[in-house]
Amino acid sequence: MGVNNPDITTVVTHWPGMADTVFVPHSEAEYHRLVALLDALIDEVGEEETHPLSSLMEILSVVIEQYEAEWVPELSDENGIK
């Protein structure tokens, strides 16, 4: 079955180069890699919502928050999240 969707074609073309950078963390080491990447993006993007990397920063924030909610209970407890 061929890929007919241009968005999927773009992802198939570019994802292999990004898969080691953007991922769902499954270990503490992977979590720390994503946090370091997010920190670098925050330094680069700042508050500039039109920056080309701002959506990547937002995606990583969501992924990191999900990991923390599941695996870092002291952060969830401090914020009153259970």
C-alpha positions as CSV (number, residue, x, y, z in Angstrom):
1,M,0.0,0.0,0.0
2,G,1.5,3.3,-1.1
3,V,1.5,6.6,0.8
4,N,-0.8,9.1,-0.9
5,N,-1.1,11.7,1.9
6,P,1.5,14.4,1.3
7,D,1.7,15.0,5.1
8,I,2.6,11.4,5.7
9,T,5.0,11.4,2.8
10,T,6.8,14.4,4.5
11,V,6.9,12.6,7.9
12,V,8.2,9.4,6.4
13,T,10.9,11.3,4.6
14,H,12.0,13.4,7.7
15,W,11.1,11.2,10.7
16,P,14.2,8.9,10.6
17,G,16.4,12.0,11.2
18,M,14.2,13.2,14.1
19,A,13.2,9.9,15.9
20,D,16.3,10.0,18.1
21,T,15.5,13.6,19.2
22,V,11.7,13.7,19.6
23,F,10.2,10.6,21.3
24,V,8.1,9.5,24.3
25,P,10.5,8.8,27.1
26,H,10.5,5.4,28.7
27,S,13.4,5.8,31.1
28,E,14.8,8.5,33.4
29,A,17.7,9.0,31.0
30,E,15.4,9.6,28.1
31,Y,13.4,12.0,30.2
32,H,16.5,14.0,31.1
33,R,17.5,14.1,27.4
34,L,14.1,15.6,26.6
35,V,14.3,18.1,29.4
36,A,17.7,19.3,28.2
37,L,16.3,19.6,24.7
38,L,13.4,21.6,26.0
39,D,15.7,23.9,28.0
40,A,17.7,24.6,24.8
41,L,14.5,25.3,22.9
42,I,13.3,27.7,25.5
43,D,16.6,29.5,25.3
44,E,16.3,29.7,21.5
45,V,12.5,30.4,21.1
46,G,11.8,32.4,24.3
47,E,8.3,34.0,24.1
48,E,8.3,34.3,20.3
49,E,5.1,32.4,19.3
50,T,5.9,32.7,15.6
51,H,9.3,31.1,16.0
52,P,9.6,28.0,13.7
53,L,10.4,25.8,16.7
54,S,7.7,27.0,19.1
55,S,5.3,24.1,18.3
56,L,8.1,21.6,18.9
57,M,8.7,23.3,22.3
58,E,5.0,22.9,23.1
59,I,4.9,19.3,22.0
60,L,7.9,18.4,24.2
61,S,6.4,20.3,27.1
62,V,3.3,18.1,26.9
63,V,5.3,14.9,26.6
64,I,7.5,15.8,29.6
65,E,4.5,16.8,31.7
66,Q,2.9,13.4,30.9
67,Y,6.1,11.6,32.0
68,E,6.3,13.6,35.2
69,A,2.7,13.0,36.0
70,E,3.2,9.3,35.7
71,W,6.7,8.7,37.0
72,V,7.8,11.7,39.1
73,P,5.2,11.7,42.0
74,E,7.0,14.4,44.1
75,L,6.3,17.0,41.2
76,S,2.7,15.9,41.0
77,D,2.3,16.1,44.8
78,E,3.8,19.6,45.0
79,N,1.4,20.9,42.4
80,G,-1.6,19.2,44.0
81,I,-2.0,16.8,41.1
82,K,-2.9,13.2,41.9
